């Protein structure tokens, strides 16, 4: 037993990975964002991800993958933004975000919970 303790003090910290609690994915959608930006181009995923990084509601939130933007309907000027986040097993991060609102310019966006949508790429 004594040898084991001595050997464990010689651990290379560069090779040790950080232990994390088990995670799961939570699926959210953001409503209330216009399809066109101020300069007349359609909104892009990287713009949404930049906004998410700056908003205090999304502190300590990590996106699983790139967001997906879909027009609310073919003739609509609004989009639905689908995001997947890394969450705890009990979904605590998603629960704190669901039904919260934030401003993007003059628009008020609302976060809603959703089931995994296999039709969304």
Secondary structure, DSSP 8 states (H G I E B T S, - for coil): -HHHHHHHTT--GGG-------EEEEEEEEEEEESB-TTS-B--HHHHHHHHHHSGGGTT--BSS--EEEESSTT-SEEEEEEEEEEETT-HHHHHHTT-EEEETTEEEEEEE----TT--
